[in-house]
């Protein structure tokens, strides 16, 4: 008894000592750590980093960009099997503990004590603790951080439900290869949605949190499979799956491979325009992580047609100029296996639809190639017959008779699939641009800035300034029609010498054909693109008047040359500005601004930005020009009766006026030329299609087409700009380094086929869009040799349209067309 009593006393004292130390420890923790804990209220309104996504007008994904790939999912949208897989892998007592699993914590403390704190030990962190660490704490390995994690987990459990915590975890967790959350992981590893995953695939994703960078199924497939099978075993042991499902899932191989963002539409140039705009408006961090969605104006069907037209057109041009030989030559003796050949090919990226391939055999009848991806391709002579060797830009060798004349073993070449057949191709030396607008709104329906965005990000639609050549003439003619000329006016197509101060020597313009045709009606001059008529028109009107007039089409006056060469399209203009200018003719005289964006929407669906559209309103009353109250100083203001149109600047808005809500209301576009002048130019441009340089467009079999070809000096730039069915489209094709395209490469041969191919698809479901003849035009018979109104009964008279207030005079009775003095400028 004597010995037991001191032991009891010692035990009681030890208990109180431990209790006191524990109380002191709790007090220290309470006073030093608890006050520094962050508030967990933010978890209720947490903003997960979600990438920027850019869509077409019909909601097809064009681009996804951001450091973290994440697709947030609500817990009720997560398959139950996926939830059970994560519970089995990470915390099967999650719905039963208060945020801390004491068994796991004690196990972690015991292991930490055994290791004497010399390294990380497993166990101890519940799903709630992981949420606390992911959102509020660093990855520092220390006792202090662990204590903060435990206390935060308790606070989180008090403020959020279990389901809310679990949903945060499933969306926040890093799962390797830039995938954050289970929605992104399903896409990255399997290219599937959560509901499309198999049990084995769900278990694989649930196995990732332990070591997502090292032991994922791509970077560490062996360890990933071991971990996946452990998760499946746990699920079976916990009764989440039966024995049959467990065995089948364990037998399933590793089917994971990297999947990029599920892009549905290739529209890189428009997507880049939208990305730049969003970053400039929001800043990079907010734009790339705020879950914003940009909806563009691009029509997916038309964009695909534009891509195809550009690729086909560049290939057609390139084939006309012969085979330049292989890109590289490999020594097949150094590549002893198919795997080595595939490895080399995988290092060479495709360019547009041109895939790299290596020739392994070649004889008289055919060649055998290995395509990037491992496919074995045989090319017959029908796929090689075009490949005449290029001796010079305009000189070709003999047509090949054998496959071995073109291809040799070890050659690295490009193949292109056309009509389900592989054909020999090569990367074109030329580039092209195509842009299509909706005439009444300016909405960009399709835009291709070059052959391949990955090869060159330079946007030739918006950034490339090239001379449009004769495609510019309709603006000069429009200025002439509003300066007293008519489509029947006779202008002499004859040599002219101009002393232009902006040039080093006197300028002697010529026609493309180097021939002169004498007195020519304006309509005929437009149809056949007579250069000298355009020059004489411009000089007659005066440069200042013409520059002022043409700048109303949306061009900057400073970019229009202050010399007579402007008449032949010497201004450096972008295809986009040319398209917007042609829209004025297409819509009846209204200036519309090109738009590529419908709206910018944040992660909650709130519209952050909508452009202020200007749309054609043909029934709107004209804008009243108001200065002051619009009355002379000595007159009193009287009420104005009847409708009138005013501009926003004329409205005085009080300071306390409430902020407007709802979608942006489009404003009426300004009318910059009369509907009568627009119709007359359209009529002349229609004749370019039916009987002029645009005759290839007759293949579309429509009567509402109008357009103009353009070709610059030395055949450096080729254009076709035109419209029909309410769509305005411009095509440019040329060399980035401004070299000549070669002999006979003119707008009607080089650019127009691309326009026709695109418009064939763009207008497929659109009715003809001719519209009525505007009020204010009159039709009269004229003598085509004099431009004067023909007298009754005159043979050879033709019908022509005029401004009703600018009819030509009636030809005198004695005039016979031979003695008349044609309207000859200069």
Residue, then its C-alpha position, 0 to 999 in steps of 0.5 A: x500500500x505504501x508503494x501504491x499511494x505515491x504512484x497514484x499521486x504521481x499519476x494524478x500530478x502527471x495527468x494535471x501536468x499533461x492537462x495543463x500543458x494541453x490547455x496551454x497548447x490550446x491557448x497558444x494555438x487559439x491566440x496565435x493561429x486562430x486569429x490568423x485563419x482566413x474567413x471561409x465565407x469566400x468559399x460560398x462565392x468561390x471563383x474557380x479559374x476557368x479558361x477563356x472560350x471563344x465561340x462562333x455565332x452558332x456556338x461552336x468552340x473556336x479557341x480555349x486559352x488559359x493556364x488551367x483547363x477546367x470545366x466546372x460541374x455541379x455535384x448532382x451532375x457527377x455520376x455516382x460511381x465517380x463520387x464513390x471512386x473518389x471517396x474510396x481513394x481519398x476519404x471513405x468516412x467523409x460523410x461521417x467525420x466532422x472534417x477531421x478523421x481522428x484515426x487518420x490523424x493519429x496514424x499520421x502523428x505516429x508515423x511522423x514520430x517514428x520518422x523523427x520528422x525527417x520527411x513526409x508521411x502518408x495519411x491524415x488529410x480528409x477531403x475537407x482538409x484538402x479543400x482547406x489546403x487548396x484554397x487557403x494554404x501553401x504546400x509547406x511541410x510543417x506542423x504549423x501548416x498542419x494545425x492551420x489546416x485542421x482548424x480551417x477544416x473544422x471551420x469549413x465543416x461548420x459553414x458548408x454542407x458536405x455536398x458543397x465541400x465535395x463539389x469544391x474538391x472535385x472542381x479544384x483538385x489538380x489532376x495533371x497535364x493542366x487539368x483542374x477538376x474532374x470535368x477537365x481530366x475526363x476531356x484531357x485523358x479520354x476526350x469524354x464527358x463524365x457520363x461517357x467514362x467507364x468504371x476503370x477510367x473513373x477509377x484512374x481519374x480518382x487515383x490521380x490526386x496522390x501524384x498527378x504530375x508523376x503518376x498519371x496515365x500519360x507520364x507514368x502509366x505503370x504506376x498509374x495502373x497500380x494506383x487505379x487497381x488499388x482504387x478498384x480494390x478499395x471500391x470492391x472492399x467497401x461494397x461500392x462495386x460488385x465482383x463482376x464489375x471489379x474484375x472487368x474494370x481491372x482487366x481494362x487496359x490503359x486507354x488514356x492519351x492526351x486530348x487537346x481542347x475539343x475545338x469544333x471550328x478552325x477559325x484561328x484568325x478571328x479567334x485571335x482577334x477576339x482573344x486580343x480584344x478580351x485581354x485588352x479590355x479585362x487584362x490577361x489574368x482576368x481574361x484567361x481565368x475568369x470563365x469568360x465566353x466570347x461569341x463571335x459573328x462567324x458562321x461555322x459553315x461559311x468559315x469552313x467553306x472559306x478555309x477550303x476555298x483558300x486551300x484549294x485556290x493556293x494549291x491550284x496556283x502552286x500546281x500551275x507553277x510546277x514541282x519544286x522538289x522534296x522539302x528534305x531528304x532522309x537517309x533511310x539507311x539510318x532509319x532501320x524501323x517503321x517506328x524511327x520513320x514515324x518518330x521523325x515524321x512526328x517532329x514535322x507539323x502539318x501545314x493546313x491540310x498538307x501532311x508530311x510523308x516519307x517516300x520508302x519505295x518508288x518505281x515506274x508505276x507508283x511510289x510508296x510512302x509512310x504518312x505522319x501517323x503511320x499510314x502506308x500510302x501508295x501514289x499512282x501516276x494519276x496523283x503525280x502527273x501534275x508535277x512538272x519540274x519548275x525550271x523558273x517561275x514561268x518555265x516548266x520541264x517535261x511532264x513526268x512519265x514515271x513515279x521515280x521521275x518525281x519521287x525518290x526513297x528518302x524524300x520528305x514531301x506533303x500529301x493532301x486528301x482530295x475526294x477521298x484520294x491522297x495526292x502529292x502536294x507542296x506548301x504553296x509559296x503564295x498566300x491568300x486572304x478571304x473575308x466575308x461580311x453581311x452587307x446590312x450589318x457589317x458582321x464578319x461571317x468568315x475570315x481567313x488570314x492566310x493558309x495556316x495560322x500555326x505557320x504565320x500568325x500575320x492576319x492578311x485580312x486586317x494587317x496586310x496593306x496591298x494595292x487593290x488595282x482595278x478593284x478600286x475603280x468602282x469608287x472612282x466611278x461612283x464619285x464620277x456619277x455624283x459629279x455629273x457623269x453617267x454610265x453612258x458618258x464617253x471618255x477617250x481611252x487614249x494615251x496620256x502623259x501626266x506630270x505627277x509631282x509625287x513621282x520621279x518622272x512623267x507618268x504614262x499609264x497604260x491598259x493591261x492589254x497595252x492597247x487603246x480603244x478610243x472613245x468608250x462609254x463608262x459602263x464598257x470601261x468598267x466592264x473591261x477595266x480600262x485604266x486610261x478612262x479611270x485616270x481621265x475621270x479622276x483628273x476631270x473631277x479633281x483629286x481633292x473632290x475624289x479623295x473626299x468622296x471616296x473617304x466616305x466609304x470608310x477609307x482614311x483620307x490620308x491613305x488615299x494617294x494625292x496623285x492620279x495613280x489613285x484611279x488605278x488602285x495605288x492606295x495600300x489598303x487591307x482586304x477588310x477595308x475593301x470589303x466594308x467599302x464594297x458593302x456600301x454598294x451592296x446595301x444601297x449606299x450605307x456605311x457599316x463597320x465590320x464587327x467580329x463580336x456579338x457579345x462578351x459574357x462572364x462566367x455567370x452569364x452576364x453580358x460584359x460587352x456588346x458592340x454598338x452596331x450600325x445597321x442599315x435602316x432603309x425606312x428611317x427618316x434622314x438625320x436632321x442637321x441641327x446647329x443650335x436650335x436650327x433657326x436663324x437668330x431673329x426667329x423664334x423656335x416653333x414646334x416641329x411636327x412629324x417624324x424626324x431622326x436625331x442622333x444620340x449627340x443631340x439628346x441632352x441626358x441629365x446627370x441623374x438619369x438612370x443607367x440603361x439596361x438590356x441589350x444594345x440597340x443598333x443605331x442606323x447606319x449613315x448613308x454615304x452615297x445615294x441608293x441611286x448611285x449605289x444601284x448604278x455602280x451595282x449594275x455596272x459591276x453585274x456586267x463585269x460578271x456577265x461580260x467582263x473580267x469576272x465571267x468565271x462567276x457565271x458558274x454560280x448561275x445567279x443574277x444578283x452577283x456583282x464584283x470587280x477584279x484587280x491586278x497590280x503592276x508586275x502581277x504582284x497582287x490579285x483581287x476579286x471583290x464582289x457581292x450577292x445574296x446580301x454577302x460581300x466577299x473579298x479575296x486577295x492572293x499574292x506573295x508576302x514579299x511582294x514578288x510577282x505571281x508569274x505570267x498570266x496570274x490575274x485577278x480573274x484567274x487567280x483570286x476569282x476562283x476562290x471567290x466562286x468556290x466560297x460563294x457557291x457554299x455561302x449562297x447555297x440557301x440564300x435567295x437572290x437579292x436584287x431588290x427593286x430599282x430605286x426611285x429617282x432612276x430613269x431608263x433611256x435609249x442612247x447612242x452608244x457612240x455618243x452617249x446621247x439619248x437616241x432619237x426614235x427609230x435609231x438603229x443600234x440604240x441601247x438601253x441605259x440607266x441614269x439619275x432622273x435629273x441627269x439624263x443626257x441631251x437628246x441627239x440632234x436630228x442631223x447627228x448620225x453618230x459619225x460627225x458627233x464630237x464625243x465627250x472627250x476629256x483632255 
